[in-house]
Amino acid sequence: MKKFLCIILSLAMILSLSACGSNEAASKESQAETPQTEEPAKDEAKGVFPAIVKEDIKVAVIHIGNPADGSGYTFAHDQGIVGMQKALNLDDSQIIRKNNVNDTDPTATETAILEAIEDGANVIFGTSWGYMDTIEALAEEYPDVIFSHGTGYKSNGKNFNNYFGRIYQARYLTGIAAGLKTESDKIGYVAAMGQDNSEVTGGIDAFAMGVYSVNPEAKVFVKVTNSWYSPEEETNAAKALLAEGCDVIAQHCDTPNPQLEAEKAGAFGIGYNSDMSKDAPKATITSAVWDWSAYYTWAVENVINGTWTGENYFGGMADGLVGIAPLNESVAAKGTAEAIAEAEKSMIDGSFNVFDGVIETNDGKTVGEEGKTLDDATITGGINWYFKTVEVK
């Protein structure tokens, strides 16, 4: 009897499995015949930080200067915050600004950030290089707050990242404008930091390479202020370069003072951060500019959506993060617009990258390889050499 029951149960299991197989096959056949109208399921697990509903978002920005200056580095960053606020429809009460925070003073930096946290900030943007170490430490102390640091290189992949962009693309284009404009073949460049800072040095090199592409005879003379924000030193550096015979003054510094000095001297200039033609309309040909709203909107939106990953951000012209201000046609050399448009098109379509191939340095050496381009890590942290037409004064 037991054997008989076992046989009956075995037959039942076989029939059941056969039926399941038939149903599965029918289901697959039905799916193949029916168009799929539902969207693929989204990856709900890619965020590393809990979503914060929009009404509860409070964004703080730590500025080295004052947006009220109306031009330059801090102004450009703050315009990015304004753009983000508008795009996401945040209330004024959801934005905290800490202005004139000295980035060489860790105590001042920490105080400003702690005040912002006390006021309810859950997303904090530190815009200047010198804030980096303080932000790194506070990110560990406050794991429920997102910290995002501009221009630096440190991050923890959770609540602390860094952000910057391919401003060297815009630098190259402005170099074309300067190279076509100069008559003395002497172009000045007011630089915040020296050769050991890849951000500044890479920008100088890209600019010089842009100059070289249209005017191989021109030289780029660099004067370093050793400060990210020093109106007096920026003025003095510009004056010194003009005294050397430079007839175009470019800059990597915060204020429009080099442009103002160029205009006073009857020379020309290339601005930075924001469009400086409004400051020196008779001198500024164009400016390498940032639209920081591209990043700030992306970052805060990710926090709201729960898709913040802690990844670092390095955008470019294709992302709308960097570009150049409209040419000041009243001072630009003939053919400048056409030359810039051609170079810009090749950058965006990927057929040309600024740091392509073998590059000659000003100490007789070379960097790079034929058929290759420098990678982002090298561009952001490994350019400690000057292009062959650069001289430091």
HELIX and SHEET records of a PDB file:
HELIX    1   1 LYS A    2  GLU A   33  1                                  32    
HELIX    2   2 LYS A   54  ASP A   56  5                                   3    
HELIX    3   3 PRO A   67  ASP A   69  5                                   3    
HELIX    4   4 GLY A   72  LEU A   88  1                                  17    
HELIX    5   5 ASP A   92  GLN A   94  5                                   3    
HELIX    6   6 PRO A  106  GLU A  118  1                                  13    
HELIX    7   7 TRP A  129  TYR A  131  5                                   3    
HELIX    8   8 MET A  132  GLU A  141  1                                  10    
HELIX    9   9 ILE A  167  LYS A  181  1                                  15    
HELIX   10  10 SER A  198  VAL A  214  1                                  17    
HELIX   11  11 PRO A  231  ALA A  243  1                                  13    
HELIX   12  12 ASN A  257  LYS A  264  1                                   8    
HELIX   13  13 MET A  276  LYS A  278  5                                   3    
HELIX   14  14 SER A  293  ASN A  305  1                                  13    
HELIX   15  15 MET A  317  ASP A  319  5                                   3    
HELIX   16  16 THR A  336  ILE A  348  1                                  13    
HELIX   17  17 ASP A  376  GLY A  381  1                                   6    
SHEET    1   A 6 ILE A  95  LYS A  98  0                                        
SHEET    2   A 6 VAL A  59  ILE A  62  1                                        
SHEET    3   A 6 VAL A 123  GLY A 126  1                                        
SHEET    4   A 6 ILE A 146  GLY A 150  1                                        
SHEET    5   A 6 PHE A 160  GLY A 165  1                                        
SHEET    6   A 6 TYR A 313  GLY A 315  1                                        
SHEET    1   B 7 VAL A 322  ILE A 324  0                                        
SHEET    2   B 7 THR A 284  TRP A 290 -1                                        
SHEET    3   B 7 PHE A 268  ASN A 273  1                                        
SHEET    4   B 7 VAL A 248  HIS A 252  1                                        
SHEET    5   B 7 LYS A 186  ALA A 191  1                                        
SHEET    6   B 7 LYS A 219  VAL A 224  1                                        
SHEET    7   B 7 VAL A 390  VAL A 392  1                                        
SHEET    1   C 2 ILE A 359  GLU A 360  0                                        
SHEET    2   C 2 THR A 366  VAL A 367 -1                                        
END                                                                             
